[in-house]
Amino acid sequence: MNRDEIEAAAPGAVLHDDQVPGLKLRAFEGRRSWYLYYRTKAGKRRAPKLGDYPLLSITKARTIAREMMGEVHAGRDPAAERRRQIPTVNDLCDQFVERHVALKKPSTQTGYAGLIRRTIRPKLGKRDVDSIDIDDIEAVMRGLKRAPYEANRTLAVLRKMFNLAEKWRLRPLGSNPCRHVEAYRERPRQRPLEPQELPRFAQVLDELEQGHPRAVALLRVEILTGARGCEIRTARWDELGVGALRKA
């Protein structure tokens, strides 16, 4: 097996390595992956995935395969042992919430928690972290096709989770399965008022002012200053220039 053969392999092809018995490369649509086929001393068939090409080169794949076959000849089952050591996506979710989400503001924590609970854990939670690929992420996105906003937020959380999985050495560097997954196009959720709508908008504010004076006042300050609501709500009088006006 050589690089040219690998690059030319069409989806569905299986290439057998001529140096390490049992080492095979399987070609799929959009990716090529290394597998090691062997039997344990108890006669059980195993075919663990070693990694994806070209992230895992021929040389590295052969080195890993030889080491694993050495364990097999010693009577061990490296695939089963490896499976017990590899964290699941549920484990990654736990670490993500504890080490990343917990540092965010409460509203952001709530949003993350909802996406993880509704979609990520049910769809991917029991899978090994290093087994998730682009096909799995695209399947999650297809399942949320009718809720594009939810799908795109879920994709953003997954992308961040798997970036951190690489940083925490739970996946190989550069292996984020979300990297080439496209988000859905969203309809704009906000739009500017048209000039002809402004008089009616002012009228509605006047009508609401008696029952909701603080909310209307906040909205008017936002319109006049361009500041965000949270900035106005937490502003001090001196930041609004009121102190200077009083001294004058």
N, C-alpha and C positions, 0 to 999 in steps of 0.2 A: 504494500500500500504506500502511495506517495501523495504529495500535495496536489498534483495535477488530477489524480484519480478522485481525490476528495472533492476538489472544486467542481469537477464535472459530474458528480453523482446527482442523479435526478431524484425527486421525491419518491420514496418507496424502495430505493436501492439500499442494499446492505453490503458493506465492504468488510472483508475478513483480513485482519492483519497477518502478515507473513513472518513476523518476528515473535509475537506473543500470542500463543494459542488461547482462543476464547475472547480476545479483544476484537470488537467489531464497531464499525461506524454505521449508524443508521441515518439516512437522509429523510427529512420531513419537509413539508412546505415551509420555507423560510428559515430552516435551521438544520444543523447536522450535529448529532450527539454520539458520544462514546459510551459503549456498554461493555461489561465484562461478563461473559457467560461461563459458569462453572458448576460443578456438583460438589456438595459437601460430602464428608466421609459417610454421612448417614443417607446419602443418595438424593438429597433435596436439590432441585434445580434453582439456581440463582442467576439474576441478570441485572445487577445494580448499574445505575447510570453513573458514569464518572464525571461527566461535564459536557459542555458544548464546545464544538469547534467553531472558530479558531481561538476562542478564549483559552481552551485547553489544547495545546499543540500536540502533534503526533508524539514528539519526544516525551512530553510530560505525561500523556496518556499511557504510554508504554511503561514509564517509570512507576506510575501508580498501579497499573495492572500487574506488573511483576511483584511489587510489594504485597499486593493482595493475594496473589497466587502463592507466594511464600507462606502466608498465613494459612491458606487452604491446605497446603501440603503438611503444615504443622498440626492439622486437625481442628483448626478454628473456622468460624463462619464470619468473615469480615463484613459481609453485607448486613447480616442480622445485628452485629455489634455496632456497626455504623448507624443503623436505623435507630437503635436505642439511644444513641448519643445526639442525634440531630434534633434540634428543637422544631416544634410545629409552628404553624402560623398563629395558633392560639397563644403559644409561648411568646412569639414576637409581639402580638397584640398587648400582652401583659407588660412586656418591657417597654413598649412604645408608650403606653399610658403612664407608666411609672416614671420613665426617664425623660419623656418629651412632653406629653400632653399636660402633665401635672404642673408644668412651668407656665402654661398659658393662662389667660384670663378665664373666669368661670364660664362665660358664654361660649368661648371657643372649646373648652373642655366638654361642654354639653353636646356641641355639634359633632365633635370627634367621636364621643362615646356612642351617639346614636347611629352613626354610619358603621362603626365597628360592630355594634350589636345587631343591627338590622341586616347587614349584607356580608361583611368581611368574615365574621366568625361562622355564620351558617354555610357560606359557599366554600371557604378555603380553610377554615380553622383546623381541621384534623390532618391536613396535608403537611408534609415536611417543608420547611422553609426553602430548602435548596431544590425542591422539586417543582416549584411554581415557575411556569414559563409564560410566554406571550399569549399562547392559546388559552390558558386559564384566565388571564386578565381580560381578554377579549370576550370570553364566555360570560364573565361577570357583567361586562358592559352591555352585551346583547340582552341579558336578563333585565336590564334597567332601561331599555330603549325607549319605553313610554314615559320615563321620568328622566329626561336628559340632564336637568339640573342636579338631581340626586346622583346620577351616574358620574357626572363630571367631578362632583365633590368627592365621591368615593374613589375615583381614579387618582385625584390629587393626594388623598390620604394614603392610598396604596403606594404611590410613587415615593412619598416621603418615608413610609415604613420600610420599603425595600432599600432605599438609599441608606437608612440607618442600619439595616441588616448587614449591608456591606461594611459600614464603618465599625460595627460591632463584631465583625468577622463571622457572621452567620451565613454569609453567601460570598462567593468570589467577587472581587472588585470588577466593576463594569458589567455586572450580570442582571441589573434591574430589569425585570420582565415588563415593566410599564413604559420603558423608554420609547418604543415605537408605536404605542397605542394612541390613537387619535381620540380626542374628546368630541362629544356631540356639539352641534351648533345650537346655541340657545337663543330663544327669542328675548329681545331686550326687556328687562323687568322694569325699567324706568325710562322716561323720555322727558325732554324739556316741554314746558307749557308753550303753546302757541300764543302769539300776541292777542288774538281775539278771545283767548280763554282767561286772560289776566283779570278783567273786571269781575267775572264770575268768581274767580278764586278769592279776590279781595272781599267780595260780598259774603262768601262762605266763612272766611275768617271772622268777619264782623258778627255773623250769626252765632258762631261758636264761642266767641270771646266771653260772654257772660257766664256760660256754664263751665268753660275750661280756660280761665284766664292765663294760668301759668304755661300751659301747652301752647296757646296761641302766641304768647309773648316770646317763648323760646323759638318758635318757628319764624317769627318776624325778625328776631335778632340773627338767626341763621341766614335769612334772605338778605339782610342788610350787610352782613359781614362776610358771608361765604364760609364761615366756620362750621365745623361739625357739631352735631347736637351734644356729643359727649364733652367736647371742648367748652361749649357754652355752659353746660350744667356744672362743670367743675371750675369755672373761671372765678377769679377774685375780683372785687370791685376795682382795685387799682389797675388790673390788667385791662379793664374796660374804659379806663380813663375817668371814672367817676370821682375818684379821689382828687384829681387835678381840678375838675369842674367845681367841686365843693370848696376847695381852697380859693379858687378864683371868685 
